[in-house]
Amino acid sequence: MPELPEVETTRRGLEPLLVGKSIESFEIREPRLRWPVPSDLDARLGKRRIERLGRRAKYLLIVTDGGTLIVHLGMSGSLRYLPRPLGAGAHDHVDIRLAGGGRLRFNDPRRFGSLHFAAEPLDHPLLRHLGPEPLGDDFTGEYFEQACAGRRVAIKHHLMNSRIVAGVGNIYASEALFRAGIHPARQAGRIARRRLDGLVDAVRAVLGDAIGEGGTTLRDFVASDGRPGYFKLSLAVYDRAGAPCTRCGLPIRMRRLGQRASYYCPACQR
């Protein structure tokens, strides 16, 4: 699933290609995504100028002078800028045609992604209740300590709760917990403040490293051919069950926490 670093990589790649251009129209080939694609996107956003590209958690925000298009990539979605028309494939569900040529293409084989219009994006139901951004100033050790106080839930679940902190998915939660030396099943409310400080720093570091390497699960959506994200080459625990720990050499283990596979080192994480 596309996670925060992949969406941020997409945002950074597309922003210089889109900002300042106007949306000509929408070509909707398949409206049946996770939620139906709004039929009035042309009326709301046609002829509108793109002012900036933003991101909230795992949502991409295409901000125009007449409202915002919220894009969620779901399980398998992607956005690609095409400088010239290219025949649509089976899963190319929506094209955003730009004035003067070029288009932004939304591809989603599993159709769990979605597109939404919002006059005020932060008031949209999908974004309204999200917690602080993990790379923002509000995600601090003090805040996280208060959010963990008295909670018996596993710290990994707590870290992935978007109402606590927005956009930390399974891959990066596993990697941050390894860097911080915290077992993913440890109760959130039983972790000392100094260790929570270390986890906040680890979350910031692992997300920053992943963004710098173009993400893990997606391709680079700037070029029409795409390029892979390389952070998967730096993963210490995720999807490495049975492989030696990069610190101590013991085999990495995997256990299920809820419906999620959690990877950890039995010696380095406690």
Residue pairs with C-beta under 8 A, 6 or more apart in sequence:
1 74
1 75
1 76
1 169
1 170
1 217
2 10
2 58
2 73
2 74
2 77
2 78
2 215
2 217
2 218
3 58
3 167
3 169
3 170
3 171
3 172
3 215
3 216
3 217
4 55
4 57
4 58
4 134
4 167
4 168
4 169
4 172
4 207
5 172
5 207
5 210
5 211
5 215
5 216
5 229
5 231
6 73
6 215
6 216
6 217
6 218
6 229
7 55
7 58
7 59
7 60
7 73
7 167
8 55
8 211
8 215
9 211
9 214
9 215
9 218
9 220
9 221
9 229
10 60
10 73
10 78
10 79
10 218
10 221
11 53
11 54
11 55
11 60
12 211
13 81
13 220
13 221
13 222
14 53
14 79
14 81
14 104
14 221
14 222
15 52
15 53
17 81
17 102
17 222
18 50
18 53
18 62
18 81
18 98
18 104
19 50
19 51
19 52
19 53
20 49
20 50
21 49
21 50
21 98
21 99
21 100
21 102
22 47
22 48
22 49
22 50
22 98
22 99
22 100
23 45
23 46
23 47
23 48
23 50
23 64
23 96
23 97
23 98
23 99
24 46
24 47
24 97
24 98
24 99
25 42
25 46
25 97
26 41
26 42
26 45
26 46
26 94
26 95
26 96
26 97
27 94
27 95
27 97
28 37
28 39
28 41
28 93
28 94
29 88
29 92
29 93
29 94
29 95
30 37
30 93
30 94
30 111
31 37
31 39
31 93
32 111
33 74
33 93
33 108
33 111
33 112
33 113
33 114
33 115
34 72
34 74
34 111
34 112
34 113
34 114
35 114
35 116
37 93
37 94
37 114
37 115
38 44
38 115
38 116
38 117
40 117
41 69
41 115
41 117
44 66
44 67
44 117
45 64
45 66
45 67
45 69
45 117
47 99
48 64
48 65
48 66
48 67
49 64
49 65
50 62
50 63
50 64
51 63
51 64
51 65
52 63
53 60
53 61
53 62
53 63
54 60
54 61
54 63
54 121
55 61
56 121
56 122
56 127
56 130
56 133
56 166
57 127
57 130
57 133
57 162
57 166
57 167
58 72
58 73
58 167
58 169
59 70
59 71
59 72
59 126
59 127
60 70
60 71
60 72
60 73
60 79
61 68
61 69
61 70
61 71
61 121
62 68
62 69
62 71
63 121
67 117
67 118
67 119
68 117
68 118
68 119
68 120
68 121
69 96
69 115
69 116
69 117
70 114
70 115
70 116
70 117
70 118
70 121
70 124
70 126
70 127
71 77
71 79
71 106
71 113
71 114
71 115
72 113
72 114
72 115
72 116
72 126
73 79
73 108
73 113
73 218
74 108
74 110
74 111
74 112
74 113
74 114
75 110
75 112
75 113
76 108
76 109
76 110
76 112
76 113
77 106
77 107
77 108
77 112
77 113
78 106
78 107
78 108
78 218
78 219
78 221
79 104
79 105
79 106
79 107
79 221
80 104
80 105
80 107
80 221
80 224
80 226
81 102
81 103
81 104
81 105
81 221
81 222
81 224
82 102
82 103
82 104
82 105
82 224
83 101
83 102
83 224
84 101
84 102
85 103
86 105
86 224
88 95
88 105
89 107
91 107
91 108
91 109
92 105
92 106
92 107
93 106
93 107
93 108
93 111
94 105
94 106
94 115
95 103
95 104
95 105
95 106
96 103
96 104
96 105
96 106
97 103
98 104
106 113
106 115
116 124
116 126
118 124
121 127
122 128
129 162
129 163
130 162
130 163
130 166
130 167
131 139
131 147
131 161
131 162
131 163
131 164
131 165
131 166
132 138
132 139
132 143
132 165
132 166
133 139
133 165
133 166
133 167
134 165
134 166
134 167
134 168
134 203
134 204
134 207
135 204
135 207
135 208
139 165
139 200
139 203
139 204
140 200
141 193
141 196
141 197
141 200
144 164
144 165
144 196
144 199
144 200
145 193
145 196
147 158
147 164
147 165
148 155
148 158
148 188
148 189
148 191
148 196
149 189
150 189
151 158
151 187
151 188
151 189
152 187
152 188
152 189
153 187
153 188
154 184
154 185
154 186
154 187
154 188
154 257
155 177
155 182
155 183
155 184
155 185
155 186
155 187
155 188
155 191
155 199
156 173
156 174
156 177
156 184
156 185
156 257
156 260
156 262
157 257
157 258
158 164
158 188
159 165
159 168
159 173
159 176
159 177
159 199
159 203
160 168
160 169
160 170
160 173
160 260
165 203
168 176
168 203
168 207
170 238
170 260
170 261
171 216
171 217
171 235
171 238
172 203
172 206
172 207
172 210
173 184
173 203
174 184
174 237
174 238
174 262
174 263
174 264
175 202
175 206
175 235
175 236
175 237
175 238
176 199
176 202
176 203
176 205
176 206
177 183
177 184
177 199
177 202
177 264
177 269
178 236
178 237
178 263
178 264
178 265
178 268
178 269
179 202
179 205
179 206
179 236
180 195
180 198
180 199
180 201
180 202
181 195
181 198
181 268
181 269
181 270
182 191
182 195
182 198
182 199
182 269
182 270
183 264
183 269
183 270
184 257
184 262
184 264
184 269
185 255
185 257
185 262
186 270
191 199
209 231
209 234
210 216
210 229
210 231
213 229
213 230
213 231
213 233
213 234
214 220
214 227
214 228
214 229
214 230
214 231
215 229
215 231
216 229
216 231
216 232
216 235
217 229
217 232
218 229
219 226
219 227
219 228
219 229
220 226
220 227
220 228
220 229
236 245
236 246
237 245
237 252
237 263
237 264
237 265
238 263
239 263
240 252
240 263
241 251
241 252
241 253
241 254
241 263
242 251
242 252
243 251
243 252
244 250
244 251
244 252
245 251
245 252
245 265
245 267
245 268
247 265
247 268
248 265
248 267
248 268
250 265
250 266
250 267
252 263
252 264
252 265
253 263
253 264
253 265
253 266
254 261
254 262
254 263
255 261
255 262
255 264
256 262
